[in-house]
Amino acid sequence: VARGLRGLREDPSDDARLSETLAALLTLTCVRSAPAGVTVDVCVVVAIIPAATATLITQRLSAMIRCSVLVGVLAAVAGYGLAREELLDCSVAGGMATMAGLIFLVVWIIAPRGGLVAQFRRRRASAST
């Protein structure tokens, strides 16, 4: 893994190596967390949905990482609040997954470049010209 990350500064165009390295790290994290009782859905909620949401918002890696962390924390806190005994009395993982999905859905609709509203506006503008 370290060998894959070592040359990234010298060759920033090598996106394939970065992508493979990050996928390997994600796979290793999910596999190693399975004996601790963490299921695959929690890995998806914590790792993939926040990253996909951040990708819709920004294209800069540093901003994407910060945004991904923010979405993950929001989904975790809101999911825990949703799963409490006073509200739904459901599993915390289910509450986190629900909130992460709702956050992704809202961002997917209103994202500045890849959102549904932006796509609709672009199609409408190109049809009128």
C-alpha positions as CSV (number, residue, x, y, z in Angstrom):
1,V,0.0,0.0,0.0
2,A,2.8,2.4,0.9
3,R,4.5,1.7,-2.4
4,G,1.3,2.8,-4.2
5,L,1.1,6.1,-2.4
6,R,4.8,6.9,-2.5
7,G,5.0,8.1,-6.1
8,L,1.8,10.1,-6.2
9,R,3.4,13.5,-5.7
10,E,5.8,13.0,-8.6
11,D,3.1,11.7,-11.0
12,P,-0.3,13.3,-10.2
13,S,-1.8,12.0,-13.5
14,D,-1.6,8.4,-12.3
15,D,-5.2,8.3,-11.1
16,A,-5.5,4.5,-11.6
17,R,-2.8,3.8,-9.0
18,L,-4.5,6.1,-6.5
19,S,-7.9,4.6,-7.2
20,E,-6.6,1.0,-6.8
21,T,-4.7,1.9,-3.6
22,L,-7.8,3.6,-2.0
23,A,-10.0,0.7,-3.1
24,A,-7.5,-1.8,-1.5
25,L,-7.5,0.3,1.7
26,L,-11.3,0.4,1.8
27,T,-11.5,-3.4,1.2
28,L,-9.0,-4.1,3.9
29,T,-10.8,-1.8,6.4
30,C,-14.2,-3.5,5.7
31,V,-12.7,-7.0,5.9
32,R,-10.8,-6.3,9.1
33,S,-13.8,-4.7,10.8
34,A,-16.1,-7.7,10.2
35,P,-14.9,-9.7,13.2
36,A,-15.7,-6.7,15.4
37,G,-19.3,-7.0,14.5
38,V,-19.4,-4.3,12.0
39,T,-21.5,-5.3,9.0
40,V,-21.0,-4.4,5.4
41,D,-23.9,-1.9,5.4
42,V,-22.1,0.1,8.1
43,C,-19.0,0.1,5.9
44,V,-21.0,1.4,3.0
45,V,-22.7,4.1,5.1
46,V,-19.5,5.3,6.6
47,A,-17.2,5.1,3.6
48,I,-19.1,5.1,0.3
49,I,-22.2,7.3,0.7
50,P,-20.3,10.3,2.2
51,A,-17.6,10.1,-0.5
52,A,-20.3,9.9,-3.2
53,T,-22.1,12.9,-1.7
54,A,-18.9,14.9,-1.5
55,T,-18.1,14.1,-5.1
56,L,-21.4,15.7,-6.2
57,I,-20.5,18.9,-4.3
58,T,-16.9,19.6,-5.2
59,Q,-14.1,18.4,-7.5
60,R,-11.1,19.5,-5.3
61,L,-9.7,16.6,-3.3
62,S,-9.1,18.6,-0.1
63,A,-12.6,20.0,-0.1
64,M,-14.0,16.6,-0.9
65,I,-12.3,15.0,2.1
66,R,-13.6,17.7,4.4
67,C,-17.1,17.5,2.9
68,S,-17.1,13.7,3.2
69,V,-16.1,13.8,6.8
70,L,-18.9,16.4,7.5
71,V,-21.5,14.2,5.7
72,G,-20.4,11.1,7.6
73,V,-20.6,12.9,11.0
74,L,-24.0,14.4,10.2
75,A,-25.3,11.0,9.1
76,A,-23.9,9.3,12.2
77,V,-25.3,11.9,14.7
78,A,-28.7,12.2,12.9
79,G,-28.9,8.4,12.5
80,Y,-28.2,7.9,16.2
81,G,-30.8,10.5,17.1
82,L,-33.3,8.8,14.8
83,A,-32.6,5.4,16.2
84,R,-33.1,6.4,19.8
85,E,-35.8,4.7,21.9
86,E,-37.9,7.9,22.0
87,L,-38.2,8.2,18.3
88,L,-38.1,5.0,16.2
89,D,-36.4,2.5,18.5
90,C,-34.5,0.9,15.6
91,S,-31.0,-0.1,15.0
92,V,-28.3,2.6,14.9
93,A,-26.9,1.3,11.7
94,G,-30.3,1.5,10.0
95,G,-30.8,5.1,11.3
96,M,-27.3,6.1,10.0
97,A,-28.0,4.5,6.6
98,T,-31.4,6.2,6.4
99,M,-29.9,9.6,7.2
100,A,-26.9,9.1,4.9
101,G,-29.3,8.2,2.1
102,L,-31.5,11.2,2.7
103,I,-28.5,13.5,2.7
104,F,-27.3,12.0,-0.5
105,L,-30.7,12.4,-2.1
106,V,-31.0,16.1,-1.2
107,V,-27.5,16.8,-2.5
108,W,-28.2,14.8,-5.6
109,I,-31.2,17.0,-6.3
110,I,-29.5,20.3,-5.6
111,A,-25.8,19.7,-6.5
112,P,-24.3,22.6,-8.4
113,R,-22.9,20.6,-11.3
114,G,-24.2,17.0,-11.3
115,G,-27.6,17.5,-9.5
116,L,-30.9,16.9,-11.1
117,V,-31.9,20.6,-10.9
118,A,-28.6,21.6,-12.7
119,Q,-29.1,19.0,-15.3
120,F,-32.7,20.1,-15.9
121,R,-31.5,23.7,-16.3
122,R,-28.8,22.8,-18.7
123,R,-31.2,20.7,-20.9
124,R,-33.7,23.5,-20.8
125,A,-31.1,26.1,-21.8
126,S,-29.8,24.0,-24.6
127,A,-33.3,23.2,-25.9
128,S,-34.1,26.9,-26.1
129,T,-31.1,27.8,-28.2
